[in-house]
Amino acid sequence: MAAGYYDNHGYPGIYTGISNEGLMPLDNILWGTVNINGEIRNQCPLSATMMGLDERQSYGHVDDFWYQYHHYGPDPYISLNRNRHADEDCTGDFMGSNQSAFSNADGNTRFFFLPDGALYMTIPGMSRINGMVVMACACSMSQKNVYSSKTLHNW
């Protein structure tokens, strides 16, 4: 919804797809639902890309990282022995959502906080705090990254 608001109010280009005349709608109704391994899921290409969704011609987030809700096994791109897509088009990529490489089951995103309560924010990747490997990113940082990847706006 935030992306839809910004795309329609002074920050065009956040959503650049073919639907809705290139403007991000304020809900996901436009893209409908899809059946993935027996589960009905709502679709939104800014949250999670997928081949065929919004006429995407290559694998996306859903194709590479989603199997079934709470699935902790290897991601589909690993099981199918293919390369994953580049982080570029959706918030799920930049948040590490559903990605087994970050110990996230399908449907999970993790947020980490420092001992002082401050939110620990990184682009998905590995960092160390007190010798412990921490893999995390924050929602606000992922929104900034996906918006910046799609527009020339200086966030």
Beta strands, then each sheet from edge to edge (+ up, - down):
strand 1: 33-36
strand 2: 39-42
strand 3: 112-113
strand 4: 119-120
strand 5: 126-129
strand 6: 132-135
sheet 1: 1+ 2-
sheet 2: 3+ 4-
sheet 3: 5+ 6-
end
